[in-house]
Amino acid sequence: MVHIALRAAGAVLALAVAQAGTPASAQDIVLGASVQLTGPVANTGRYYKDAYEFTIDKINAAGGVKVGNEKRKLALKIYDNQSDVNLSVRQYTQLVSQDKVNLLLGPFASNFALADSAVSEKYRVPMVQGGGASDQIFSRKFKYIFGTLAPASNYFGSTVAMLKELSPPPKTVALLYADDAFDVSVAEGTRPLLKKAGLNIVIDERYTSNASDFNSLLSRIKSVNADVVLVAGHETEILNFVRQAKSLAAAPKLYSFTVGVPSEDFRKALGKDADYAFGMTAWLPDSNLKDRWFGDAAQFAAAYKAKFGYDPDYHAASGAADVEALAQAIEDAGSLDPKKVRDAIAKLNFPSLYGTIAFAENGQIDLPQVVIQVQGDKLQPIYGGKGFIEKPKYPMPAWDAR
């Protein structure tokens, strides 16, 4: 019976594989990934699956990737990790040790990338991932992990810079963050930025990931009359936070979230209650971001929306850039040898729909975050490296005054 159960489990795992495009041939370059297709964070995980498949199809339609003197097509082998970190690690191990994929793409979320990158390092197979931004991922001096998200420790950097220029100037801040690798890194980086800006942190609270009840925290925010609330968490947590803020009539002058705001799903879920929310993004579909395969970021966004029925955000753009980085590195290396491709990735410097792809010595890209805000039915860029882009809607009015 044990053997039967093991075979059944293996069959279930095999069924979790989704092949992009046509089945891989012996000549295809196979990219492997484990992504959250089901479970609590599947809504964001699908951005990566869709972006990987979409970009691979685009590159293949243009003739594929040149390896030495021949052109070869890309293929994708992807598992559903069911939002389970331990399963994800096992699947990446299977991808490199049994499936013998050539190179790796990443999962979504820093705690996944932190664990899964240990597999790529152990087997010396390069992984380019745009789902994990925690500084912990890149502090271990690993050689085979590369990331296209900006450091989590500076996610609120542009937001804090903006706070200093608002009128009336905020004075007090509540900092809330989930207890996972990404959000802890965000908080650790944000505290010194707030102190340097002369802002008083009146609440500094770590909460359990996937928390659904924020009533006590919101009551504290009201009692101390915090001007600004900064929340580092997951999208479902942010949705619950905003809904409960409305029910408790908690309305600080400004609140900003690390996730959610750039997402069309977030804005649809909250409707008019998403208005005034601030967030940040390292990517906007700007036609000035030229791209070898898609033309530019605006063309990428339009084609992506036409295919999948929803607007891409920075998760999708970074996922597309991950595939492009591997394709470019293969061509630069003229080889599929993992060590040669790894060295080529480290030397990349090319324009893409996501921005310039060039990795720092630790393997991470540091792209500036643009502050964005939901203003009515629009997502408006507000503040960037050169100051205000558009006027923010600030202070946020009371809920009954909207």
Secondary structure, 3 states (H helix, E strand, C coil): CHHHHHHHHHHHHHHCCEECCCCCCCCCEEEEEEECCCCCCHHHHHHHHHHHHHHHHHHHHCCCEEECCEEECEEEEEEECCCCHHHHHHHHHHHHHCCCCCEEECCCCHHHHHHHHHHHHHHCCCEEECCCCCHHHHCCCCCCEEECCCCHHHCCHHHHHHHCCCCCCCCEEEEEEECCHHHHHHHHHHHHHHHHCCCEEEEEEEECCCCCCCHHHHHHHHHHCCCEEEEECCHHHHHHHHHHHHHCCCCCCEEEECCCCCCHHHHHHHHHHHCCCEEEECCCCCCCCEECCCEEHHHHHHHHHHHHCCCCCHHHHHHHHHHHHHHHHHHHHCCCCHHHHHHHHHCCCEEECCEEECCCCCCECCCCCEEEEEECCEEEEEEECCEECCCCCCCCCCHHHC
